[in-house]
Amino acid sequence: MFVLGVDPGLSRCGYGLVASSGGTAQPGGLVAVAAGVLETDPASPLPERLRLLRDELRRLIAEHRPTVVAVERVFFQVNARTAMSVGQASGLALAEAAAAGCEVAEYSSNEVKQALAGWGAADKEQVRRMVTTVLGLGSIPGPPDVADALALAVCHHFGEAMRRAVAEARR
């Protein structure tokens, strides 16, 4: 399985591609294939920024052809303006993934924290350290948008392993 994690944002949209090696999603059986940040200029008009972000997401999906795109589920934040821009970026990621025929999954930040650190209230640093360990990286990935996107992809892999185990148990 090949998962593209997307940490949505209009100014900075993190992405991380994680593949399972050997067909299992066990710690140590995952590999980071690519990661980075898509950026748009806050001084540019909103429609142009959205077009640029859409084009970059489309290019990423076409180039890497993930099986699944995992996107952080947007919750209303204190800053409504930030929540709107994150929601717009999230919508683009969901739509581009669906248009490309990818399976789409959404996870809350608490679900990601639970999957990686075993505790839904873990802090970002704990999650970043777990991403580093699980993917066997030499250093903590940065900036935080990249680590968050990789964490989303790892979360989906871990959940997929559980979904398979449950399906087999029901047989």
GUTORLO-295060 format. One line per 4 residues: number of its first residue (from 1); their letters; for each residue x, y negated, z negated of N, C-alpha, C, CB. Coordinates in steps of 0.1 Angstrom, whole numbers, plus 5000, padded with zeros to 4 digits. Glycine has a CB too. Layout:
N
NUM> A> X/Y/Z/X/Y/Z/X/Y/Z/X/Y/Z | ... .
END
This chain:
171
1> MFVL> 5008/5012/5000/5000/5000/5000/5009/4988/5000/4990/5000/4988 | 5004/4978/5007/5012/4965/5009/5003/4954/5005/5017/4964/5023 | 5006/4947/4994/4997/4936/4989/5003/4923/4989/4993/4940/4974 | 4995/4913/4995/4999/4899/4995/4992/4892/4983/4996/4892/5008 .
5> GVDP> 5000/4888/4973/4994/4880/4962/4994/4865/4966/5001/4883/4949 | 4983/4858/4963/4982/4844/4966/4978/4836/4953/4972/4841/4977 | 4987/4827/4949/4984/4818/4938/4980/4805/4945/4997/4816/4928 | 4967/4803/4946/4962/4792/4954/4965/4778/4949/4947/4793/4957 .
9> GLSR> 4968/4769/4957/4970/4755/4954/4971/4747/4967/4983/4753/4945 | 4967/4735/4967/4967/4727/4979/4981/4721/4982/4956/4716/4979 | 4987/4716/4971/5001/4711/4972/5011/4722/4973/5004/4701/4961 | 5009/4732/4964/5018/4743/4963/5010/4756/4962/5028/4741/4951 .
13> CGYG> 5012/4764/4972/5004/4777/4973/5015/4788/4972/4995/4778/4985 | 5016/4796/4961/5026/4806/4960/5021/4819/4967/5029/4809/4946 | 5030/4826/4973/5027/4839/4979/5038/4849/4975/5025/4838/4994 | 5034/4862/4974/5043/4873/4971/5038/4885/4977/5046/4874/4956 .
17> LVAS> 5047/4892/4985/5043/4905/4991/5050/4916/4983/5047/4905/5006 | 5042/4926/4979/5047/4937/4971/5043/4950/4978/5043/4936/4957 | 5052/4959/4980/5049/4972/4986/5052/4983/4976/5057/4975/4999 | 5044/4994/4977/5047/5005/4968/5056/5015/4976/5034/5013/4964 .
21> SGGT> 5066/5019/4969/5075/5029/4975/5072/5043/4970/5090/5026/4972 | 5071/5052/4979/5068/5066/4976/5053/5068/4973/5075/5070/4963 | 5045/5058/4977/5030/5060/4976/5024/5059/4962/5027/5073/4982 | 5032/5056/4952/5027/5054/4939/5029/5040/4934/5033/5064/4929 .
25> AQPG> 5020/5035/4926/5021/5022/4920/5025/5023/4905/5008/5014/4921 | 5037/5029/4903/5042/5030/4889/5053/5020/4887/5048/5045/4887 | 5056/5015/4875/5067/5006/4873/5080/5012/4879/5069/5004/4858 | 5087/5004/4886/5099/5009/4893/5096/5014/4907/5105/5020/4885 .
29> GLVA> 5083/5017/4910/5079/5022/4923/5074/5011/4932/5069/5032/4922 | 5076/4998/4928/5071/4987/4935/5083/4978/4940/5062/4978/4927 | 5082/4972/4952/5093/4964/4957/5087/4951/4962/5100/4972/4969 | 5094/4940/4959/5091/4927/4964/5097/4926/4978/5096/4915/4955 .
33> VAAG> 5088/4923/4988/5092/4923/5002/5095/4908/5006/5082/4929/5011 | 5087/4899/5002/5089/4885/5005/5081/4877/4995/5083/4882/5019 | 5086/4864/4993/5079/4855/4983/5083/4841/4987/5082/4859/4969 | 5074/4832/4983/5077/4818/4986/5066/4809/4982/5081/4816/5000 .
37> VLET> 5067/4796/4986/5057/4786/4984/5054/4779/4997/5062/4776/4973 | 5041/4778/5000/5036/4770/5011/5032/4756/5005/5023/4777/5018 | 5038/4746/5011/5036/4732/5005/5029/4723/5016/5049/4726/5001 | 5021/4714/5011/5015/4704/5019/5018/4690/5012/5000/4706/5021 .
41> DPAS> 5019/4680/5020/5022/4667/5016/5010/4660/5010/5028/4658/5027 | 5010/4657/4997/4999/4650/4990/4995/4637/4997/5001/4648/4976 | 5004/4631/5004/5001/4618/5011/4993/4620/5024/5014/4611/5014 | 4993/4632/5029/4986/4635/5042/4971/4636/5039/4991/4648/5048 .
45> PLPE> 4963/4634/5050/4948/4635/5048/4944/4649/5045/4941/4630/5061 | 4934/4651/5037/4929/4664/5032/4927/4673/5044/4917/4662/5024 | 4920/4670/5054/4917/4679/5065/4930/4685/5071/4909/4673/5076 | 4940/4676/5073/4953/4680/5078/4960/4690/5069/4962/4668/5081 .
49> RLRL> 4960/4687/5056/4966/4696/5046/4959/4710/5046/4965/4690/5032 | 4946/4710/5047/4939/4723/5048/4942/4730/5060/4923/4720/5047 | 4943/4723/5071/4946/4730/5084/4960/4736/5083/4946/4720/5096 | 4970/4728/5078/4983/4733/5076/4984/4746/5067/4992/4722/5071 .
53> LRDE> 4977/4745/5056/4977/4757/5047/4970/4769/5054/4969/4753/5034 | 4959/4767/5061/4953/4778/5068/4962/4784/5078/4940/4773/5075 | 4969/4775/5086/4978/4780/5096/4989/4789/5090/4984/4769/5104 | 4995/4784/5079/5005/4792/5072/5000/4805/5066/5012/4783/5061 .
57> LRRL> 4989/4805/5060/4983/4817/5055/4980/4827/5066/4970/4814/5047 | 4975/4822/5077/4972/4830/5089/4985/4836/5094/4965/4822/5100 | 4996/4828/5095/5009/4833/5100/5014/4844/5091/5019/4821/5101 | 5014/4842/5078/5019/4851/5068/5011/4865/5069/5017/4846/5054 .
61> IAEH> 4998/4864/5070/4990/4876/5071/4993/4883/5085/4975/4873/5070 | 4994/4876/5095/4997/4882/5108/5011/4888/5109/4996/4872/5120 | 5021/4881/5103/5035/4886/5103/5037/4898/5094/5044/4875/5098 | 5031/4899/5082/5033/4909/5073/5023/4920/5072/5035/4904/5059 .
65> RPTV> 5011/4917/5077/5000/4927/5078/4997/4934/5066/5002/4936/5090 | 4994/4927/5055/4991/4934/5042/4979/4942/5043/4990/4924/5031 | 4978/4953/5035/4966/4961/5033/4956/4953/5025/4969/4974/5026 | 4960/4946/5015/4952/4939/5006/4957/4925/5004/4950/4947/4992 .
69> VAVE> 4948/4915/5002/4952/4902/4998/4946/4900/4984/4948/4891/5008 | 4954/4898/4974/4949/4895/4960/4951/4880/4957/4957/4904/4950 | 4940/4874/4953/4939/4860/4951/4935/4857/4937/4930/4852/4961 | 4942/4847/4931/4937/4843/4917/4923/4837/4918/4947/4834/4910 .
73> RVFF> 4915/4842/4909/4901/4837/4908/4901/4824/4902/4892/4847/4900 | 4894/4814/4908/4895/4800/4903/4884/4798/4892/4892/4790/4915 | 4888/4793/4881/4879/4789/4870/4880/4774/4869/4883/4796/4857 | 4869/4768/4865/4869/4753/4864/4879/4749/4853/4855/4748/4860 .
77> QVNA> 4887/4739/4856/4897/4734/4847/4892/4720/4842/4910/4733/4854 | 4900/4715/4833/4897/4702/4827/4897/4691/4838/4907/4698/4816 | 4906/4692/4847/4907/4683/4858/4899/4687/4870/4922/4681/4862 | 4887/4681/4872/4878/4686/4883/4885/4684/4896/4865/4678/4882 .
81> RTAM> 4893/4674/4898/4899/4671/4911/4909/4683/4914/4907/4658/4911 | 4917/4687/4904/4926/4698/4906/4918/4711/4909/4935/4700/4894 | 4907/4713/4902/4899/4725/4904/4893/4725/4918/4887/4725/4894 | 4889/4714/4924/4884/4714/4937/4895/4717/4947/4879/4700/4940 .
85> SVGQ> 4907/4712/4946/4917/4715/4956/4922/4729/4955/4929/4706/4954 | 4922/4735/4943/4926/4749/4941/4915/4758/4947/4928/4752/4926 | 4902/4754/4945/4891/4761/4951/4891/4761/4966/4878/4755/4946 | 4895/4750/4972/4896/4749/4986/4907/4758/4992/4899/4734/4991 .
89> ASGL> 4919/4758/4985/4930/4767/4989/4926/4781/4987/4943/4763/4981 | 4919/4784/4976/4915/4798/4974/4905/4803/4985/4908/4799/4960 | 4896/4794/4989/4886/4797/4999/4893/4800/5012/4876/4786/5001 | 4903/4792/5015/4911/4795/5028/4918/4809/5027/4922/4784/5030 .
93> ALAE> 4924/4812/5016/4931/4825/5015/4921/4836/5016/4938/4826/5001 | 4909/4835/5010/4899/4846/5010/4894/4847/5025/4887/4843/5001 | 4891/4836/5031/4886/4836/5045/4896/4842/5055/4881/4822/5049 | 4908/4838/5054/4919/4843/5063/4921/4857/5061/4932/4835/5061 .
97> AAAA> 4921/4862/5049/4923/4876/5046/4911/4884/5052/4924/4879/5031 | 4899/4880/5050/4887/4887/5055/4887/4887/5071/4874/4880/5050 | 4891/4875/5077/4891/4874/5091/4902/4884/5097/4895/4860/5095 | 4912/4886/5090/4923/4895/5095/4919/4910/5092/4936/4892/5088 .
101> GCEV> 4908/4913/5085/4904/4926/5083/4911/4932/5070/4907/4935/5094 | 4916/4924/5062/4923/4929/5050/4912/4931/5039/4934/4919/5045 | 4915/4941/5030/4907/4942/5018/4911/4929/5010/4910/4955/5010 | 4901/4924/5003/4903/4912/4995/4899/4915/4980/4894/4900/5000 .
105> AEYS> 4908/4911/4971/4906/4912/4957/4908/4899/4950/4915/4924/4951 | 4901/4897/4939/4903/4885/4931/4905/4889/4917/4891/4875/4932 | 4914/4882/4910/4917/4885/4896/4918/4872/4888/4931/4893/4895 | 4913/4872/4876/4915/4861/4867/4929/4861/4862/4904/4861/4856 .
109> SNEV> 4933/4850/4857/4947/4850/4851/4947/4859/4839/4950/4835/4846 | 4936/4861/4831/4936/4870/4820/4938/4884/4824/4924/4868/4812 | 4932/4888/4836/4933/4901/4841/4947/4904/4845/4924/4904/4853 | 4954/4894/4851/4968/4896/4855/4977/4898/4843/4972/4884/4864 .
113> KQAL> 4975/4889/4833/4982/4890/4821/4981/4904/4814/4978/4879/4811 | 4968/4908/4813/4965/4922/4807/4973/4933/4815/4950/4924/4807 | 4972/4932/4828/4978/4943/4836/4994/4943/4835/4975/4941/4851 | 5000/4931/4834/5014/4931/4834/5020/4931/4819/5019/4918/4841 .
117> AGWG> 5014/4924/4810/5020/4923/4797/5012/4931/4786/5020/4908/4793 | 5000/4936/4790/4992/4944/4781/4984/4936/4771/5001/4953/4773 | 4984/4923/4774/4976/4913/4765/4971/4902/4774/4985/4909/4754 | 4958/4900/4774/4952/4889/4782/4956/4875/4778/4938/4891/4782 .
121> AADK> 4962/4873/4766/4966/4860/4762/4981/4858/4763/4961/4857/4748 | 4988/4867/4770/5002/4865/4771/5006/4852/4778/5008/4877/4780 | 5017/4847/4774/5021/4834/4780/5028/4837/4794/5031/4826/4771 | 5029/4826/4801/5035/4827/4815/5049/4833/4815/5035/4813/4822 .
125> EQVR> 5057/4830/4805/5071/4835/4804/5071/4850/4803/5078/4828/4793 | 5061/4856/4795/5060/4870/4793/5057/4877/4806/5050/4874/4782 | 5048/4871/4814/5043/4876/4826/5055/4875/4836/5031/4869/4832 | 5062/4864/4837/5073/4863/4846/5084/4873/4843/5079/4849/4845 .
129> RMVT> 5087/4876/4830/5097/4886/4827/5092/4900/4831/5099/4886/4811 | 5079/4903/4829/5074/4916/4834/5075/4918/4849/5060/4918/4829 | 5072/4907/4856/5073/4907/4871/5087/4911/4874/5069/4894/4877 | 5097/4904/4868/5111/4907/4870/5115/4921/4868/5120/4897/4862 .
133> TVLG> 5110/4927/4857/5113/4940/4853/5107/4950/4862/5108/4943/4838 | 5094/4949/4864/5086/4959/4873/5092/4959/4887/5071/4955/4873 | 5095/4947/4892/5100/4947/4906/5115/4949/4907/5096/4934/4913 | 5122/4950/4896/5136/4952/4896/5144/4941/4902/5140/4965/4903 .
137> LGSI> 5140/4929/4899/5146/4917/4904/5158/4913/4895/5136/4905/4905 | 5168/4907/4901/5180/4903/4893/5178/4891/4884/5191/4900/4903 | 5167/4883/4888/5164/4871/4879/5149/4868/4880/5173/4859/4884 | 5145/4860/4871/5131/4856/4871/5127/4848/4883/5127/4848/4858 .
141> PGPP> 5117/4853/4891/5114/4845/4903/5108/4831/4900/5103/4853/4911 | 5112/4822/4908/5107/4809/4907/5105/4803/4920/5117/4800/4898 | 5098/4792/4921/5091/4785/4910/5080/4793/4904/5086/4771/4914 | 5073/4788/4894/5062/4796/4888/5051/4801/4898/5055/4788/4877 .
145> DVAD> 5049/4793/4908/5039/4797/4918/5042/4811/4925/5037/4786/4929 | 5055/4813/4927/5060/4825/4933/5058/4837/4923/5075/4824/4937 | 5062/4835/4910/5061/4845/4900/5046/4849/4898/5067/4841/4887 | 5037/4839/4898/5023/4841/4897/5017/4849/4909/5015/4828/4896 .
149> ALAL> 5022/4846/4921/5017/4853/4933/5022/4868/4932/5022/4847/4945 | 5035/4870/4929/5040/4884/4927/5032/4891/4916/5055/4883/4924 | 5029/4884/4905/5021/4891/4895/5007/4895/4899/5020/4881/4883 | 5001/4887/4908/4988/4891/4913/4989/4904/4922/4982/4880/4922 .
153> AVCH> 5000/4904/4930/5002/4916/4938/5005/4929/4930/5013/4914/4948 | 5013/4927/4919/5016/4938/4910/5003/4943/4903/5027/4934/4900 | 4995/4933/4898/4983/4936/4892/4974/4945/4900/4975/4923/4888 | 4973/4941/4913/4965/4949/4922/4970/4964/4924/4964/4943/4936 .
157> HFGE> 4983/4965/4925/4989/4978/4926/4986/4986/4913/5005/4977/4928 | 4988/4980/4902/4985/4988/4889/4971/4992/4889/4989/4979/4877 | 4962/4983/4893/4947/4986/4893/4944/4997/4903/4939/4974/4895 | 4951/4997/4914/4948/5007/4924/4952/5021/4919/4956/5004/4937 .
161> AMRR> 4963/5022/4912/4967/5034/4906/4957/5040/4897/4981/5033/4899 | 4951/5031/4889/4940/5034/4879/4928/5039/4887/4937/5023/4870 | 4924/5031/4897/4912/5035/4905/4914/5048/4911/4909/5024/4916 | 4926/5052/4916/4928/5065/4922/4927/5076/4911/4942/5066/4928 .
165> AVAE> 4932/5073/4900/4932/5083/4889/4917/5086/4885/4940/5079/4877 | 4909/5075/4884/4895/5077/4880/4888/5085/4891/4889/5063/4878 | 4890/5081/4903/4884/5089/4914/4887/5103/4914/4888/5082/4928 | 4900/5107/4912/4904/5121/4911/4898/5128/4899/4919/5122/4910 .
169> ARR> 4896/5121/4888/4890/5127/4876/4876/5130/4878/4892/5118/4864 | 4869/5122/4887/4855/5124/4889/4852/5136/4899/4849/5112/4895 | 4862/5140/4906/4861/5151/4916/4859/5164/4909/4873/5152/4925 .
END
